[in-house]
């Protein structure tokens, strides 16, 4: 194949670009490095124990492979990746590089490290007042406790004996006053890690993470080394949650949805908001298929209010038991008189409003209505043992069984053979009564003293006679005497 070239002799732009390229190459090859210099170069090759770096000079750099392992002890770099390293020492054949100035360097480099913000390696020797004593290149440095980590340090003694990287924030009096910070270095590393991570994700993505710590308001989840987001307690699950430890604990692997990334003024790192519950389906989407009015289910009391109790019948689905739906047997003034938070209760679903996402529930319907079939259980003429519930000016309310109360009118009390004994009764006292009338539809039972049973018979006899043809006075008298016997 024949290549075509530009035959215009006046156009030498391509020739100039090559000249510039070679000039730039020569400039780099002539560059002289010294210990402490920062080098940004690409990986040329990866050996068994060493990694070789293009320093942009005539000599290649080499760094120990174990210096480039991540927090999990894994080597994730490959040829072509760019690294930022520091010159530790030089020879004619190679340049020794490191991620931070360490013991392999010289103490004289500390001042340069302070000026150039070069990381240095130090060993935490002891906990002292306000911070830590750190040995850096044989010199004593001070790290304030607030500068040891990006989070609050609860147990400072855990850091003693560790060899860590620091930034020199103050170098005075020829090294007699050295102050270092690990926090500044961690923040810089976290920013770099976050930028790389966030460049590959978007709001709405589902991500895997690990719970690192719990707070009263939510859980923090690590998405990648140096990248942490927060799941608010309201986003931990569809159910009502009081404390994060009800759902997760540190070390748990979780699937989360990325909700928001916020850059806040005055903050070093962006705020990342996550959700666990939004990785699962909203239970209301299938509510009308899972339940229907009339179903009896078991639920957990999750909240009490003045007007009733909220009962969770499925994860994320709360229904209201109104105070009027709590008992057939008594008048409820406060929900806590019937149920308590956390209690498991049987309820009947009365209605489901999918648009408003509301469920109406009933406890009393689950227990059954004691008035159902009452006309079969109690009949006019029955004599029963009961207890006085309360006294009113128009009569006595007498309980036959829980939820079933009858009324003995004051006129019946006054006509009793021993009316004074009824006047002496107190709530809770036992009393014998006669069932005079049962009205199941209107939930009413009329009672009378038992000594009025004969009167009841005479009244019944008189009612029966109204339906018969009139006879002689003698026949009427004989019939009445027969009935009495």
C-alpha positions in Angstrom: 0.0 0.0 0.0 1.3 3.4 -0.9 1.3 6.1 1.8 0.3 9.7 0.8 2.4 12.6 2.1 1.7 16.3 1.9 3.8 17.6 -0.9 3.5 21.3 0.1 7.0 22.3 1.2 5.7 25.4 3.0 3.7 23.3 5.5 6.1 22.1 8.2 3.7 21.9 11.1 4.2 18.1 11.4 7.9 18.6 11.4 7.7 21.2 14.1 5.5 19.0 16.3 8.2 16.2 16.2 10.8 18.8 17.0 8.8 19.9 20.0 8.3 16.3 21.1 12.0 15.5 21.0 12.8 18.7 22.8 10.4 17.9 25.5 11.9 14.3 25.7 15.4 15.7 26.0 14.3 18.1 28.8 12.8 15.3 30.8 15.9 13.1 30.3 18.0 15.9 31.6 15.9 16.3 34.7 17.8 15.6 37.9 15.9 14.2 40.9 16.8 14.4 44.5 15.6 12.6 47.7 12.2 13.8 48.7 11.1 14.8 45.2 7.6 13.7 44.1 7.4 11.6 41.0 4.3 10.9 39.0 4.9 8.1 36.5 3.4 5.1 34.8 4.0 1.5 35.7 6.4 -0.1 33.1 6.2 -3.6 34.5 5.3 -5.6 37.5 7.8 -8.1 38.9 7.5 -10.7 41.7 8.6 -8.3 44.4 9.1 -5.0 42.7 7.3 -2.6 40.4 9.1 -0.5 37.8 8.1 3.1 37.1 8.8 5.4 34.3 10.2 8.5 36.2 10.5 10.6 33.0 14.3 10.7 33.4 17.1 8.5 32.0 16.7 6.1 35.0 13.7 4.1 35.8 12.3 4.0 39.3 11.6 0.9 41.4 9.2 0.5 44.4 8.6 -2.5 46.6 5.4 -4.3 45.5 4.2 -4.7 49.1 4.0 -0.9 49.5 1.3 -0.8 46.9 -1.1 -3.3 48.5 -4.6 -2.1 49.4 -6.3 -2.4 52.8 -7.2 -6.0 51.9 -3.6 -7.0 51.2 -4.3 -7.2 47.5 -2.2 -5.8 44.6 -4.6 -4.2 42.1 -2.3 -2.2 39.9 -1.2 -3.1 36.4 1.1 -1.8 33.7 0.1 1.6 32.3 -1.4 2.8 35.7 -0.1 6.1 37.0 1.3 6.4 40.5 2.4 9.3 42.7 5.6 8.3 44.6 8.5 10.0 46.4 12.3 9.6 45.8 14.0 7.9 48.7 17.5 7.4 47.2 19.3 7.4 43.9 22.0 5.4 42.3 23.5 5.3 38.8 21.3 2.5 37.7 18.0 3.1 39.4 15.9 5.4 41.5 14.4 4.0 44.7 10.8 5.2 45.2 8.3 4.9 48.0 4.7 6.0 48.8 6.2 8.1 51.7 9.5 9.2 53.0 10.6 6.5 55.5 13.6 5.4 57.4 15.4 4.9 54.2 15.5 8.7 53.8 17.4 11.2 55.8 16.3 13.3 58.7 17.2 16.4 56.8 14.3 15.7 54.5 11.8 16.4 57.2 11.9 20.2 56.6 11.4 19.7 52.9 8.6 17.3 53.7 6.9 20.0 55.7 7.2 22.5 52.9 6.3 20.1 50.1 3.5 18.2 52.0 5.4 15.0 51.4 4.1 12.0 53.5 6.6 10.6 56.0 6.6 7.3 57.9 6.5 7.2 61.7 6.0 4.8 64.6 3.5 5.7 67.4 5.5 5.3 70.6 3.1 6.3 73.3 -0.1 8.2 74.3 0.7 11.5 75.9 -1.5 14.4 77.1 -3.5 15.7 74.1 -2.1 13.2 71.6 0.7 10.9 70.7 4.5 10.7 70.7 5.6 9.6 67.2 9.1 8.6 66.2 9.9 9.9 62.7 13.4 9.2 61.3 14.7 9.1 64.9 13.2 12.4 65.8 10.3 12.9 68.3 7.1 14.4 66.8 3.7 15.2 68.3 0.4 14.2 66.7 -2.7 15.7 68.3 -5.4 13.2 69.1 -7.8 15.0 66.8 -5.3 14.6 63.9 -4.8 10.8 64.3 -7.9 9.8 62.4 -10.8 11.2 60.4 -13.2 10.0 63.1 -13.3 10.4 66.8 -10.6 8.4 68.5 -12.2 6.5 71.4 -9.3 4.2 72.4 -6.0 6.0 71.7 -3.9 3.1 73.1 -4.9 1.1 70.0 -2.5 3.1 67.9 0.5 2.5 70.0 3.1 0.4 68.2 1.7 1.0 64.7 3.8 2.4 61.9 1.8 4.9 59.9 2.1 7.6 57.4 1.9 11.3 58.4 2.1 14.8 57.0 4.5 17.2 58.7 2.4 20.3 59.5 5.0 22.1 61.6 8.8 21.9 61.6 10.5 24.4 63.9 13.7 24.9 66.0 15.8 22.6 63.7 13.5 19.7 64.4 13.0 20.2 68.1 9.3 21.1 67.5 7.7 18.8 65.0 3.9 18.4 64.7 2.4 15.8 62.3 -1.1 14.9 61.1 -2.4 11.6 59.9 -5.9 13.0 59.4 -4.9 15.4 56.7 -3.2 12.6 54.8 -6.2 10.3 55.2 -8.6 13.0 53.9 -6.4 13.6 50.9 -6.3 9.8 50.2 -10.1 9.6 50.7 -10.7 12.4 48.4 -8.6 10.7 45.7 -10.3 7.4 46.3 -13.8 9.1 46.3 -13.1 10.9 43.1 -12.1 7.7 41.4 -15.1 5.8 42.8 -17.7 8.5 42.2 -16.5 8.9 38.6 -17.9 5.4 37.9 -21.2 5.6 39.8 -24.4 7.6 39.5 -27.4 8.4 41.6 -29.8 5.4 41.5 -27.1 2.7 41.3 -27.3 -0.3 43.5 -24.0 -0.9 45.3 -22.5 -3.4 47.7 -21.0 -2.2 51.0 -20.1 -3.1 54.5 -21.6 -1.6 57.7 -18.7 0.1 59.6 -20.5 1.8 62.5 -23.9 2.6 63.9 -25.3 5.9 65.3 -28.7 6.6 66.8 -29.7 8.3 63.5 -28.5 5.6 61.1 -25.7 3.3 59.8 -22.4 4.2 58.0 -21.5 1.9 55.1 -18.1 1.7 53.4 -18.6 1.4 49.6 -14.9 1.3 48.7 -11.6 2.0 50.6 -11.9 5.6 51.8 -15.5 6.0 50.5 -18.3 5.9 53.1 -22.0 6.8 52.9 -24.8 7.0 55.5 -28.1 5.1 55.6 -30.6 7.2 57.6 -32.6 5.1 60.1 -35.7 5.8 58.0 -34.0 4.2 55.0 -32.9 1.0 56.8 -36.1 -0.9 56.1 -39.8 -0.5 55.2 -40.7 -1.4 58.8 -40.8 1.2 61.6 -37.3 1.0 63.2 -36.4 2.5 66.6 -32.7 1.7 66.7 -30.3 0.8 63.8 -29.1 -2.3 65.6 -32.5 -3.9 65.2 -31.7 -4.3 61.6 -27.9 -4.3 61.0 -24.6 -4.6 62.9 -21.0 -3.5 62.1 -19.4 -6.0 59.6 -22.7 -6.8 57.8 -22.6 -6.9 54.0 -25.5 -4.9 52.6 -26.9 -3.9 49.3 -27.7 -0.2 49.1 -29.1 2.3 46.6 -27.2 5.6 46.0 -29.6 8.4 46.7 -27.6 11.6 46.8 -24.1 13.1 46.7 -23.8 16.5 48.3 -20.8 18.8 48.5 -21.2 20.8 51.6 -19.5 24.1 52.4 -16.8 23.8 55.0 -16.7 20.0 54.7 -13.6 18.1 53.4 -15.6 15.2 51.9 -19.0 15.0 50.1 -22.0 13.6 51.9 -23.2 10.4 50.4 -26.8 9.3 51.2 -27.8 5.7 50.8 -30.9 3.5 51.2 -31.3 -0.2 52.1 -35.1 -0.3 51.9 -35.2 1.1 48.3 -33.3 -2.0 47.1 -36.5 -4.0 47.9 -40.1 -3.6 46.6 -42.5 -1.2 48.4 -44.8 -3.6 50.3 -47.8 -1.3 49.4 -47.3 -2.3 45.7 -48.8 -5.7 46.4 -50.9 -4.8 49.5 -54.2 -5.3 47.7 -53.1 -8.8 46.6 -51.8 -9.9 49.9 -54.7 -8.8 52.1 -58.4 -8.0 51.8 -61.1 -6.7 54.2 -62.3 -9.3 56.6 -58.9 -11.1 56.9 -57.8 -11.9 60.4 -54.1 -11.5 60.9 -51.4 -11.2 63.6 -49.6 -7.9 63.9 -47.2 -6.1 66.2 -48.1 -2.9 68.0 -45.5 -0.3 66.9 -46.9 3.0 68.1 -49.6 4.3 70.5 -51.5 7.5 70.0 -54.3 9.2 71.9 -56.9 8.0 69.4 -55.7 4.4 68.9 -52.8 2.0 68.2 -50.8 1.4 65.1 -50.2 -2.3 64.3 -47.7 -3.5 61.7 -49.4 -6.4 59.8 -46.5 -6.7 57.2 -43.0 -5.2 56.9 -43.6 -1.5 56.2 -47.4 -1.7 56.5 -49.0 -0.2 59.6 -52.8 -0.2 60.2 -54.7 1.8 62.8 -56.9 0.3 65.5 -59.1 3.1 66.5 -59.9 3.3 70.2 -63.5 2.5 69.5 -62.4 -0.8 67.8 -60.4 -2.1 70.8 -63.0 -3.8 73.0 -66.6 -5.0 73.0 -66.6 -5.5 76.7 -65.6 -2.1 78.1 -65.3 1.5 77.2 -61.6 2.2 76.4 -60.3 5.6 77.4 -56.6 5.1 76.6 -55.1 2.6 74.1 -52.4 1.6 76.6 -55.2 0.2 78.9 -55.7 -2.6 76.3 -52.4 -3.0 74.4 -48.7 -2.1 74.8 -45.9 -1.3 72.4 -44.3 -4.4 71.0 -47.2 -6.7 71.8 -48.4 -9.2 69.2 -52.2 -8.9 68.7 -54.9 -10.5 66.5 -56.7 -8.0 64.3 -59.4 -8.0 61.6 -58.8 -5.8 58.5 -61.8 -3.5 58.1 -60.8 -1.5 55.1 -57.7 -0.8 52.8 -57.2 2.5 51.1 -54.5 2.0 48.4 -54.4 5.6 47.4 -53.9 7.0 50.9 -51.9 4.0 52.0 -54.1 3.5 55.0 -55.5 0.3 56.7 -58.3 0.3 59.3 -58.1 -2.6 61.8 -60.2 -3.9 64.7 -59.2 -5.9 67.7 -62.7 -6.3 69.1 -63.9 -8.0 65.8 -61.1 -10.5 66.2 -62.2 -11.3 69.7 -65.9 -11.7 68.7 -69.0 -9.8 69.7 -70.5 -11.1 73.0 -74.0 -9.9 71.9 -74.0 -12.3 68.9 -76.6 -15.1 69.7 -77.5 -13.4 73.1 -81.3 -14.0 72.5 -80.6 -17.8 72.4 -78.4 -17.7 75.4 -80.7 -15.7 77.6 -84.5 -16.0 77.6 -87.3 -14.2 79.3 -88.0 -15.9 82.7 -84.4 -17.0 83.3 -83.1 -16.4 86.8 -79.4 -15.6 86.9 -76.5 -14.8 89.2 -74.9 -11.4 88.2 -73.0 -8.5 89.6 -73.9 -4.8 90.0 -71.8 -2.6 87.7 -73.1 0.9 88.5 -76.1 2.7 89.9 -78.0 5.4 88.0 -81.1 7.5 89.0 -83.2 5.5 86.4 -82.0 2.0 87.5 -79.2 -0.5 88.1 -76.8 -1.6 85.4 -76.0 -5.3 86.1 -73.3 -7.3 84.3 -74.4 -10.8 83.1 -71.0 -11.5 81.5 -68.0 -9.5 80.1 -69.5 -7.2 77.5 -73.1 -8.0 78.3 -75.0 -5.6 80.7 -78.6 -5.5 81.5 -80.8 -2.8 83.1 -83.1 -3.2 86.1 -85.4 -0.1 85.9 -85.9 1.8 89.2 -89.7 1.0 89.0 -88.8 -2.8 89.2 -86.5 -2.2 92.1 -89.1 -0.3 94.1 -91.7 -3.0 93.5 -89.4 -5.7 94.8 -90.4 -7.5 98.0 -87.1 -6.5 99.6 -86.4 -3.2 97.9 -84.0 -2.1 100.7 -81.6 -4.9 99.9 -81.1 -3.4 96.4 -80.5 0.1 97.9 -77.6 -1.4 99.9 -75.9 -3.0 96.9 -72.4 -1.6 95.9 -70.6 -2.0 92.5 -69.2 -5.5 92.3 -71.7 -7.1 94.7 -73.5 -10.3 93.6 -77.2 -10.1 92.9 -79.8 -12.5 91.6 -81.9 -11.2 88.7 -84.8 -12.2 86.5 -84.5 -11.8 82.7 -87.7 -10.0 81.7 -86.9 -9.1 78.0 -84.0 -9.6 75.5 -83.6 -7.4 72.5 -80.5 -8.6 70.6 -80.9 -6.2 67.7 -80.7 -3.1 69.9 -78.3 -4.8 72.4 -80.7 -4.4 75.4 -81.7 -6.7 78.2 -84.3 -5.7 80.8 -84.0 -7.3 84.2 -86.2 -7.5 87.4 -86.0 -8.8 90.9 -86.6 -12.7 90.9 -89.6 -12.3 93.2 -91.5 -10.7 90.3 -91.6 -14.0 88.4 -95.2 -14.7 89.5 -96.2 -11.2 88.5 -94.6 -11.9 85.2 -96.7 -15.0 84.8 -99.9 -13.2 85.6 -99.0 -10.5 83.0 -98.3 -13.2 80.5 -101.6 -14.9 81.3 -103.4 -11.6 80.8 -101.7 -11.1 77.5 -102.7 -14.6 76.4 -106.4 -14.0 77.3 -106.6 -11.1 75.0 -106.1 -13.5 72.1 -108.9 -15.9 73.3 -112.7 -15.5 73.0 -114.4 -14.2 76.2 -116.0 -17.0 78.4 -117.9 -17.1 81.6 -116.5 -15.6 84.7 -116.4 -19.1 86.2 -114.3 -20.5 83.4 -111.9 -17.6 83.6 -111.5 -18.1 87.4 -110.9 -21.9 87.1 -108.3 -21.4 84.3 -106.5 -18.8 86.4 -106.4 -21.1 89.4 -105.1 -24.0 87.3 -102.3 -21.8 86.0 -101.4 -20.7 89.5 -101.0 -24.3 90.6 
